Amino acid sequence: MMKVVADETRNIYENFEVEKDIYYFKIGRLGLASFHGRNYNIKKTITTEQLNSYITSGRFIKVSSNCYVNAEKVLSLTDGTISFDHSSSEAKQIHVPIWRAQSIKNLLSSRKPMAM
């Protein structure tokens, strides 16, 4: 029974789809990216080409120098906090600079309606 669980966990980490599963990601040094989803965080090395494809796909919005959010997964942006999931008590959130929040709101509102 434990083997099945271990295989399912490994599959999540190996087979996640960035555009579908990830709320946001942060880029670190030497191409190391930290992907954040509903119940997990995955660190993975990505190429410059992969990074550029995520950014140019239009699904991700730059919110800081090294952080990009999946516009389709954002539920709200209030008081400098982007929220992704209201279904749990420990919802995923990230903070954005207040001075940048308005331009992010404009980009998000042009894509879909959300709580502001």
N, C-alpha and C positions, 0 to 999 in steps of 0.2 A: 504494500500500500504506500509506503514512504517513497518508493522509487517512482511511482506515478506522479506524486506531488512534486518531487524533485525535477522530473522531466517537464512538467507543466511550468514550473518556475523558470527553468532554463529556457523554455520556448518563449516565454514573455520577453526575456532579456535579449534573445537572439532574433526574434521575429517581429519586434514592434515596428509599426509604421509611423514615422515622424509626423507626417501631415495628419494622420488619423488619430493617433494615440497620445501625442505629447501636448501638454498645456503650454509649456515654454521651455527654452533651453538657454544655457549660458555657455559662452566660449571661454575656455581657459588657455593656458600657454601650450604651445606645441601641438595645436589641433585637438586638444582634449575638450570634448563637449559634455556638459552635464544636462541630460534630458530629464524633465520632470513631468510625470503623468499623474493619473488619479491616485494610485496606490504605490508608486515606486519612483525612484530616482536611478538613472542609469548613466554611468560615465563611459564614454566611448570615443575613440579617436576617429576624427573625420577628416576628409581631405578638403582642400580649398574649393574644389569643384562641387563637392557635396554641400558645403556651407553656402556657396553661391546659388546653388539650385534651390535650397530651402528659402533663401532670402528673395530670389527673383520670382519664386512661384506666386508671390502675392499673398500667401497665407500667413506669413509671419511679419510682425511689425516690430521694429527696433524700439525698445523702451529705455535702453541705456547703452553705454558703450559696448557692453558684451552680452546683453540679454535681449532675446527676441520672444514675443508671445504669439501663440497661435490665435489669430483673430477669430476663428470659428469657435474657439473654446471659451472665450471671455464672456462671462455672465454679467459683470458689472465693473464699473470704474468709479469709485467714490473716494473722496478725500485722499487722493494719491495712492489708493490701493486697488489693484486689479484682482478680482475674485473669479475663480474658475468653477467652483463646485459648491453648491449650497446644501447638498444632501447629507453632509456629515458635519460633526461638530469641529473637526479639524480640516476645514476646507483649505485647499491650496490657494495661496495669495502671494502676490509680490507687490512691493512698494515701488512707485515711480516718482521721480522728482515732480513736485507740484508745478514747476514752471513748464514741464513737458506734458503734463496731464491733458491740457486742453487740445493740443495738436493730436494726441493719441485718441482722445474722445472723438475728434472730427474724423479721423481715419476709420475708427471702429463704427461710428454711426453711418458712414457712407456704405458700409458693408451689410449691416443687419441691425435691427432694433435690439436694444439692450437696456437694462436698468442703469440709470445714471444717478 
